[in-house]
Amino acid sequence: MTERPGSALTAPLRSALTLAVLGVLLLLMLVWGWSSATAPLPGSEEDQRVCEPFTVVAGERLDSSQVEVSILNAGNREGLAGEVMDGFVERGFRQGSSGNAPTGTEVAKVQIWAADRRDPAVELVRSALPQPAPVVDTEINAPGVVVVVGNDFGELRQGRTSITARQDGSACAP
């Protein structure tokens, strides 16, 4: 094979340059692929946990997407807390934590653990629970409104998606 007159690059030099460019492209694609593969999925728990607390003032509208809910299972029905959490997330609430209630907790059906039953976030969560859903002032280290479910828990109601606050309360900004 002969070179064209005026061609500045020889065949071996063109081949080396082509391989170098392809190598750089391969390296860039590997870096991009690795970062994409190890990034959290959209809507994953890690993505949902970002929550900035703020105060809802009486008269303001509170949406379910501004209320974080944590579920504790006080019964022996395996997976109950996760099922109830899924129901709240389907209704637009923010996912808090879920797991077992502290040892010795006795709840037959459902309770909300909160300091103030008139808190707008508590009222909104309560609207999705089967009635009666008593509010009990109990200290617990879990984010948002804490719902404790027992063996006799049935299923969530449709509930409201928003509420006008009758008093000041706390909420969560996405």
MIFIBA-363890 format. One record per residue (C-alpha): residue number from 1; y, x, z. Coordinates in nm, 2 decimals. Example, Ala and Ser with C-alpha at 12.3 -4.5 7.8 and 13.67 -1.06 7.14 Angstrom:
// residues 2
@num:1; y:-0.45; x:1.23; z:0.78 $
@num:2; y:-0.11; x:1.37; z:0.71 $
END
This chain:
// residues 174
@num:1; y:0.00; x:0.00; z:0.00 $
@num:2; y:0.34; x:0.14; z:-0.09 $
@num:3; y:0.67; x:0.09; z:0.08 $
@num:4; y:0.95; x:-0.09; z:-0.10 $
@num:5; y:1.24; x:0.12; z:-0.18 $
@num:6; y:1.52; x:0.08; z:0.08 $
@num:7; y:1.29; x:-0.04; z:0.35 $
@num:8; y:1.39; x:0.13; z:0.68 $
@num:9; y:1.07; x:0.04; z:0.88 $
@num:10; y:0.74; x:0.19; z:0.80 $
@num:11; y:0.43; x:-0.03; z:0.83 $
@num:12; y:0.31; x:0.13; z:1.16 $
@num:13; y:0.66; x:0.09; z:1.31 $
@num:14; y:0.68; x:-0.28; z:1.21 $
@num:15; y:0.33; x:-0.34; z:1.36 $
@num:16; y:0.43; x:-0.18; z:1.69 $
@num:17; y:0.76; x:-0.38; z:1.70 $
@num:18; y:0.57; x:-0.70; z:1.63 $
@num:19; y:0.32; x:-0.63; z:1.91 $
@num:20; y:0.60; x:-0.55; z:2.15 $
@num:21; y:0.78; x:-0.88; z:2.08 $
@num:22; y:0.46; x:-1.07; z:2.11 $
@num:23; y:0.38; x:-0.89; z:2.44 $
@num:24; y:0.73; x:-0.99; z:2.59 $
@num:25; y:0.67; x:-1.35; z:2.48 $
@num:26; y:0.33; x:-1.35; z:2.64 $
@num:27; y:0.47; x:-1.21; z:2.96 $
@num:28; y:0.75; x:-1.48; z:2.97 $
@num:29; y:0.50; x:-1.76; z:2.91 $
@num:30; y:0.28; x:-1.62; z:3.19 $
@num:31; y:0.57; x:-1.62; z:3.44 $
@num:32; y:0.68; x:-1.97; z:3.34 $
@num:33; y:0.32; x:-2.11; z:3.36 $
@num:34; y:0.26; x:-1.96; z:3.70 $
@num:35; y:0.59; x:-2.10; z:3.84 $
@num:36; y:0.51; x:-2.44; z:3.70 $
@num:37; y:0.16; x:-2.44; z:3.83 $
@num:38; y:0.26; x:-2.35; z:4.18 $
@num:39; y:0.56; x:-2.58; z:4.21 $
@num:40; y:0.53; x:-2.90; z:4.42 $
@num:41; y:0.46; x:-3.21; z:4.22 $
@num:42; y:0.74; x:-3.46; z:4.18 $
@num:43; y:0.70; x:-3.73; z:4.45 $
@num:44; y:0.48; x:-3.50; z:4.66 $
@num:45; y:0.50; x:-3.50; z:5.03 $
@num:46; y:0.70; x:-3.18; z:5.03 $
@num:47; y:0.95; x:-3.34; z:4.79 $
@num:48; y:0.97; x:-3.66; z:4.99 $
@num:49; y:1.04; x:-3.49; z:5.33 $
@num:50; y:1.40; x:-3.39; z:5.25 $
@num:51; y:1.59; x:-3.63; z:5.46 $
@num:52; y:1.95; x:-3.61; z:5.60 $
@num:53; y:2.00; x:-3.84; z:5.90 $
@num:54; y:2.32; x:-4.05; z:5.89 $
@num:55; y:2.46; x:-4.34; z:6.08 $
@num:56; y:2.46; x:-4.69; z:5.93 $
@num:57; y:2.77; x:-4.88; z:6.05 $
@num:58; y:2.75; x:-5.25; z:6.13 $
@num:59; y:2.82; x:-5.45; z:5.81 $
@num:60; y:2.68; x:-5.18; z:5.57 $
@num:61; y:2.38; x:-5.24; z:5.36 $
@num:62; y:2.06; x:-5.05; z:5.44 $
@num:63; y:1.80; x:-5.00; z:5.17 $
@num:64; y:1.43; x:-4.93; z:5.23 $
@num:65; y:1.46; x:-4.60; z:5.05 $
@num:66; y:1.69; x:-4.49; z:5.34 $
@num:67; y:1.43; x:-4.56; z:5.61 $
@num:68; y:1.16; x:-4.31; z:5.70 $
@num:69; y:0.84; x:-4.45; z:5.85 $
@num:70; y:0.57; x:-4.27; z:6.04 $
@num:71; y:0.23; x:-4.44; z:6.11 $
@num:72; y:0.00; x:-4.37; z:6.40 $
@num:73; y:-0.36; x:-4.50; z:6.42 $
@num:74; y:-0.45; x:-4.62; z:6.77 $
@num:75; y:-0.78; x:-4.76; z:6.67 $
@num:76; y:-1.11; x:-4.62; z:6.53 $
@num:77; y:-1.07; x:-4.75; z:6.17 $
@num:78; y:-1.08; x:-4.42; z:5.97 $
@num:79; y:-0.79; x:-4.39; z:5.72 $
@num:80; y:-0.60; x:-4.69; z:5.85 $
@num:81; y:-0.27; x:-4.49; z:5.91 $
@num:82; y:-0.29; x:-4.36; z:5.55 $
@num:83; y:-0.35; x:-4.70; z:5.40 $
@num:84; y:-0.06; x:-4.85; z:5.59 $
@num:85; y:0.16; x:-4.56; z:5.49 $
@num:86; y:0.07; x:-4.62; z:5.13 $
@num:87; y:0.18; x:-4.98; z:5.17 $
@num:88; y:0.52; x:-4.88; z:5.31 $
@num:89; y:0.57; x:-4.62; z:5.03 $
@num:90; y:0.49; x:-4.89; z:4.77 $
@num:91; y:0.76; x:-5.10; z:4.93 $
@num:92; y:1.01; x:-4.82; z:4.88 $
@num:93; y:1.02; x:-4.67; z:5.23 $
@num:94; y:1.03; x:-4.29; z:5.28 $
@num:95; y:0.71; x:-4.13; z:5.39 $
@num:96; y:0.72; x:-3.97; z:5.74 $
@num:97; y:0.41; x:-3.85; z:5.91 $
@num:98; y:0.08; x:-4.02; z:5.97 $
@num:99; y:-0.21; x:-3.95; z:6.20 $
@num:100; y:-0.37; x:-4.06; z:6.52 $
@num:101; y:-0.18; x:-4.20; z:6.82 $
@num:102; y:-0.19; x:-4.00; z:7.14 $
@num:103; y:-0.52; x:-4.03; z:7.34 $
@num:104; y:-0.52; x:-4.34; z:7.56 $
@num:105; y:-0.29; x:-4.55; z:7.34 $
@num:106; y:-0.40; x:-4.91; z:7.34 $
@num:107; y:-0.26; x:-5.12; z:7.06 $
@num:108; y:-0.47; x:-5.41; z:6.93 $
@num:109; y:-0.28; x:-5.51; z:6.62 $
@num:110; y:0.06; x:-5.34; z:6.57 $
@num:111; y:0.36; x:-5.20; z:6.76 $
@num:112; y:0.69; x:-5.03; z:6.67 $
@num:113; y:0.78; x:-4.75; z:6.90 $
@num:114; y:1.16; x:-4.73; z:6.91 $
@num:115; y:1.44; x:-4.73; z:7.16 $
@num:116; y:1.64; x:-5.02; z:7.01 $
@num:117; y:1.47; x:-5.32; z:6.85 $
@num:118; y:1.80; x:-5.43; z:6.69 $
@num:119; y:1.84; x:-5.10; z:6.50 $
@num:120; y:1.87; x:-5.20; z:6.13 $
@num:121; y:1.60; x:-4.95; z:6.03 $
@num:122; y:1.36; x:-5.11; z:6.29 $
@num:123; y:1.45; x:-5.46; z:6.17 $
@num:124; y:1.38; x:-5.36; z:5.81 $
@num:125; y:1.04; x:-5.21; z:5.89 $
@num:126; y:0.95; x:-5.50; z:6.12 $
@num:127; y:1.01; x:-5.74; z:5.83 $
@num:128; y:0.70; x:-5.59; z:5.65 $
@num:129; y:0.47; x:-5.61; z:5.95 $
@num:130; y:0.25; x:-5.90; z:6.05 $
@num:131; y:0.41; x:-6.11; z:6.32 $
@num:132; y:0.43; x:-6.07; z:6.61 $
@num:133; y:0.52; x:-5.69; z:6.59 $
@num:134; y:0.66; x:-5.60; z:6.93 $
@num:135; y:0.90; x:-5.31; z:6.97 $
@num:136; y:0.82; x:-5.08; z:7.26 $
@num:137; y:1.05; x:-4.81; z:7.40 $
@num:138; y:0.82; x:-4.52; z:7.40 $
@num:139; y:0.90; x:-4.15; z:7.35 $
@num:140; y:0.72; x:-4.00; z:7.05 $
@num:141; y:0.78; x:-3.69; z:6.84 $
@num:142; y:0.75; x:-3.83; z:6.49 $
@num:143; y:1.02; x:-3.88; z:6.22 $
@num:144; y:1.18; x:-4.22; z:6.15 $
@num:145; y:1.06; x:-4.55; z:6.27 $
@num:146; y:0.72; x:-4.52; z:6.43 $
@num:147; y:0.46; x:-4.79; z:6.36 $
@num:148; y:0.14; x:-4.78; z:6.57 $
@num:149; y:-0.16; x:-4.98; z:6.42 $
@num:150; y:-0.48; x:-5.08; z:6.59 $
@num:151; y:-0.82; x:-5.21; z:6.49 $
@num:152; y:-0.70; x:-5.57; z:6.44 $
@num:153; y:-0.42; x:-5.48; z:6.20 $
@num:154; y:-0.44; x:-5.70; z:5.89 $
@num:155; y:-0.21; x:-5.61; z:5.61 $
@num:156; y:0.16; x:-5.57; z:5.54 $
@num:157; y:0.38; x:-5.86; z:5.43 $
@num:158; y:0.62; x:-5.82; z:5.14 $
@num:159; y:0.91; x:-5.79; z:5.37 $
@num:160; y:1.27; x:-5.72; z:5.28 $
@num:161; y:1.39; x:-5.43; z:5.06 $
@num:162; y:1.74; x:-5.42; z:5.22 $
@num:163; y:1.93; x:-5.55; z:5.52 $
@num:164; y:2.29; x:-5.58; z:5.63 $
@num:165; y:2.33; x:-5.39; z:5.96 $
@num:166; y:2.43; x:-5.62; z:6.25 $
@num:167; y:2.50; x:-5.31; z:6.46 $
@num:168; y:2.52; x:-4.93; z:6.41 $
@num:169; y:2.19; x:-4.76; z:6.36 $
@num:170; y:2.03; x:-4.45; z:6.21 $
@num:171; y:1.90; x:-4.40; z:5.85 $
@num:172; y:1.79; x:-4.12; z:5.62 $
@num:173; y:1.97; x:-4.00; z:5.31 $
@num:174; y:1.75; x:-3.88; z:5.03 $
END
